[in-house]
Amino acid sequence: MKRHGFIQSMNSDGGRCHDNARCESMWARMKEELLYGRYDTTKMSVGEVKSLVWRYYESYWNNRRICSAIGGMPPRVKLENYYDSLQAVA
């Protein structure tokens, strides 16, 4: 990794690989819901795959996909509720 100038994806406080668990889980879920059995990415250009992934996260994951860890609502709704609560307190 050093020879090619890559930086290992672990935290700087001891390198615990479990710190990436949420991100890895998100990528695994996206691949299962979006790619596997639906698209053959080997026949797509890099730009087409990027667009597909971008649309998945922007359109579906953030706005429509419910998440049980945040009360059964999409992330964007949870974020909007949070900011609304801050304004109500102020």
HUNOR-V142135 format. One record per pair of residues at least 6 apart in sequence whose ideal C-beta (glycine too) atoms are under 7 Angstrom apart, sorted by the first residue. I is the first residue (numbers start at 1). J is the second residue. Records with the same first field share a line. If there is no record, write none. Layout:
I: J ; J
This chain:
1: 8
9: 20
10: 16 ; 17 ; 19
11: 19
30: 56
34: 52 ; 56
35: 41
39: 52
41: 49
62: 74 ; 75 ; 76
63: 74 ; 76
64: 74
65: 74
66: 72 ; 73 ; 74
67: 73 ; 74 ; 75
70: 78
71: 78
